[in-house]
Amino acid sequence: MKTAITEMFGIKHPIIQGGMHYVGFAELAAAVSNAGGLGIITGLTQKTASDLGEEIARCKDMTSAPIGVNLTFLPTLSPPDYPAYVKEIIKGGIKVVETAGRNPAQVMPHLKDAGIKVIHKCTSVRHALKAQEIGCDAVSVDGFECGGHPGEDDIPNMILLPRAADELEIPFVSSGGQVDGRSLVASLAMGAEGMNMGTRFIATKEAPVHQNVKNAIVSASELDTRLVMRPLRNTERVLANASTERLLEKEKTLGADLKFEDIVGEVAGVYPKIMIDGEMDAGVWSCGMAAGLINDIPTCKELIDRIMSEAEGIIKQQFGSVTE
Ligand SMILES: Cc1cc2nc3c(=O)[nH]c(=O)nc-3n(C[C@H](O)[C@H](O)[C@H](O)COP(=O)(O)O)c2cc1C
């Protein structure tokens, strides 16, 4: 399938694996890229910029296909050394960067001077337009369904994607709730040029996370995610577990007085315990409503091949017959 996104990134299929903290290591990015999608290493999971350089090199040993790096701009008082991370990205010969979180304007000149394509992930049309204005090449439009940070507007993709299509000039992919060939065809119908998946790629053979995490996704239904940290305007969609319920109880009790310090135990530094050690109640962790549509743990190649053949089947057979 050829779209503006496959052409822009030099990939075979219009499928991107979004950056994911403690999931987006070299193994997963390489597996997705080897299967014809765009695999993405999560920059800030690497503790230092030079660690990121080594992770990029490790990934390049596993694939010669294009790979990307995610740079997330967090709302924090002591930001990571972004210029150093960007230097390693350029040194590593990376040609695609997925930015997310706050406005990536500070890194744009460096990335553009190095000929890197930038796809900014955002949760509203106004932020997508801002990304277009500051020179991003594409955007990932992340709907309310998504795992991670859906923003504060709560607009699902059925509305958000056609709204983006009506306003944007640069190409965009859908993100949030995407899992299969139906998702891809629906995204294309709503004006997207491909799709970005997070939760779906965690439940794959190559995702370098504990088996408990994959099993939790397969067991979960679409009713099993919760929104946390809304009172802090840092809303995150996570899987329901003991930590999630404790955090929500604190939100209820403390109301407008809730501060980040009150929930440190549930959110800070928990990812290694969950993703690596498989301690499923160690804290809250991002997971999308898409979990309700995930019932197996295929390889990335099996998953992507299945999505593409299902999408082509829908377009050629199902749509072909309804228009007869
Ligand atoms: C466990 C997990 C960790 C994530 N970490 C990040 C991150 O560090 N940076 C980022 O930009 N997005 C992050 N995301 C969001 C994904 O890149 C993607 O946008 C999102 O998962 C799409 O929604 P879906 O899960 O319904 O496919 C994360 C998502 C999950 C599930």
The ligand as an SDF file (V2000), in Angstrom:
LIG
                    3D

 31 33  0  0  0  0  0  0  0  0999 V2000
    2.9410    1.5630   27.8670 C   0  0  0  0  0  0  0  0  0  0  0  0
    2.8910    2.7930   27.0160 C   0  0  0  0  0  0  0  0  0  0  0  0
    3.8980    3.7450   27.1320 C   0  0  0  0  0  0  0  0  0  0  0  0
    3.8760    4.8960   26.3360 C   0  0  0  0  0  0  0  0  0  0  0  0
    4.9190    5.7890   26.4310 N   0  0  0  0  0  0  0  0  0  0  0  0
    4.9550    6.8600   25.5860 C   0  0  0  0  0  0  0  0  0  0  0  0
    6.0610    7.7510   25.6080 C   0  0  0  0  0  0  0  0  0  0  0  0
    7.0090    7.6110   26.3950 O   0  0  0  0  0  0  0  0  0  0  0  0
    6.0600    8.7930   24.7180 N   0  0  0  0  0  0  0  0  0  0  0  0
    5.0360    8.9740   23.8340 C   0  0  0  0  0  0  0  0  0  0  0  0
    5.0930    9.9090   23.0390 O   0  0  0  0  0  0  0  0  0  0  0  0
    3.9680    8.1540   23.8060 N   0  0  0  0  0  0  0  0  0  0  0  0
    3.9040    7.1060   24.6520 C   0  0  0  0  0  0  0  0  0  0  0  0
    2.8410    6.2360   24.5880 N   0  0  0  0  0  0  0  0  0  0  0  0
    1.7550    6.4670   23.5900 C   0  0  0  0  0  0  0  0  0  0  0  0
    1.9670    5.6340   22.3150 C   0  0  0  0  0  0  0  0  0  0  0  0
    3.0990    6.0300   21.6100 O   0  0  0  0  0  0  0  0  0  0  0  0
    0.7500    5.7620   21.3640 C   0  0  0  0  0  0  0  0  0  0  0  0
    0.5720    7.1140   21.0010 O   0  0  0  0  0  0  0  0  0  0  0  0
   -0.5160    5.2530   21.9990 C   0  0  0  0  0  0  0  0  0  0  0  0
   -0.2750    4.0430   22.6690 O   0  0  0  0  0  0  0  0  0  0  0  0
   -1.5890    5.0440   20.9300 C   0  0  0  0  0  0  0  0  0  0  0  0
   -2.7470    4.5220   21.4740 O   0  0  0  0  0  0  0  0  0  0  0  0
   -3.0640    2.9300   21.5310 P   0  0  0  0  0  0  0  0  0  0  0  0
   -2.3650    2.4430   22.7320 O   0  0  0  0  0  0  0  0  0  0  0  0
   -4.5340    2.8820   21.6310 O   0  0  0  0  0  0  0  0  0  0  0  0
   -2.5340    2.3200   20.2770 O   0  0  0  0  0  0  0  0  0  0  0  0
    2.8170    5.1080   25.4080 C   0  0  0  0  0  0  0  0  0  0  0  0
    1.7850    4.1400   25.3260 C   0  0  0  0  0  0  0  0  0  0  0  0
    1.8120    3.0100   26.0960 C   0  0  0  0  0  0  0  0  0  0  0  0
    0.6990    2.0090   25.9470 C   0  0  0  0  0  0  0  0  0  0  0  0
  1  2  1  0
  2  3  1  0
  2 30  2  0
  3  4  2  0
  4  5  1  0
  4 28  1  0
  5  6  2  0
  6  7  1  0
  6 13  1  0
  7  8  2  0
  7  9  1  0
  9 10  1  0
 10 11  2  0
 10 12  1  0
 12 13  2  0
 13 14  1  0
 14 15  1  0
 14 28  1  0
 15 16  1  0
 16 17  1  0
 16 18  1  0
 18 19  1  0
 18 20  1  0
 20 21  1  0
 20 22  1  0
 22 23  1  0
 23 24  1  0
 24 25  2  0
 24 26  1  0
 24 27  1  0
 28 29  2  0
 29 30  1  0
 30 31  1  0
M  END
$$$$
